[in-house]
């Protein structure tokens, strides 16, 4: 009986861990505000241009 309870407890723990990790990786609402950089272009010494997935760009300092 003890072996059955331990096995059931471990199975439920693994199931809960897998279920919670699926929620973390499949939550598109959490990453809506993040822009994805697709290219980093060196424009001048100390200046880089970031190209984002939505076709926008931003000039930033770089080393």
C-alpha positions as CSV (number, residue, x, y, z in Angstrom):
1,X,0.0,0.0,0.0
2,X,2.8,2.4,0.9
3,X,4.5,1.6,-2.5
4,X,1.3,2.5,-4.3
5,X,0.9,5.9,-2.4
6,X,4.6,6.8,-3.1
7,X,4.2,5.9,-6.8
8,X,1.0,7.9,-7.1
9,X,2.5,10.9,-5.3
10,X,5.5,10.9,-7.5
11,X,3.4,10.6,-10.7
12,X,1.2,13.5,-9.6
13,X,4.2,15.6,-8.9
14,X,5.8,14.9,-12.3
15,X,2.4,15.6,-14.0
16,X,2.1,19.0,-12.1
17,X,5.6,20.0,-13.1
18,X,5.0,19.2,-16.7
19,X,1.7,21.0,-16.7
20,X,3.2,24.2,-15.2
21,X,6.2,24.2,-17.6
22,X,3.7,24.0,-20.5
23,X,1.9,27.1,-19.2
24,X,5.2,29.0,-19.0
25,X,6.3,28.2,-22.6
26,X,2.9,28.6,-24.3
27,X,1.9,32.0,-22.8
28,X,1.9,34.4,-25.8
29,X,0.4,37.2,-23.8
30,X,3.5,37.5,-21.6
31,X,5.8,38.2,-24.6
32,X,3.5,40.5,-26.6
33,X,5.5,43.7,-25.7
34,X,8.9,42.2,-26.5
35,X,10.5,43.1,-29.9
36,X,12.6,40.5,-31.6
37,X,16.0,41.7,-33.0
38,X,16.6,40.1,-36.4
39,X,19.8,42.0,-37.3
40,X,22.5,44.1,-35.7
41,X,24.2,46.4,-38.2
42,X,27.3,48.5,-37.4
43,X,26.6,51.9,-38.9
44,X,29.6,53.9,-37.6
45,X,32.2,53.5,-34.9
46,X,30.3,53.3,-31.7
47,X,26.9,53.3,-33.4
48,X,24.8,50.2,-34.2
49,X,21.4,49.9,-35.8
50,X,19.0,47.2,-34.5
51,X,16.5,45.8,-37.0
52,X,13.4,44.4,-35.4
53,X,11.0,41.7,-36.6
54,X,8.3,44.3,-37.3
55,X,10.6,46.1,-39.8
56,X,11.3,49.0,-37.4
57,X,14.9,50.1,-36.5
58,X,16.6,51.8,-33.6
59,X,20.1,53.3,-33.4
60,X,22.0,52.5,-30.3
61,X,25.6,52.9,-29.0
62,X,27.7,49.8,-29.2
63,X,31.3,48.8,-28.4
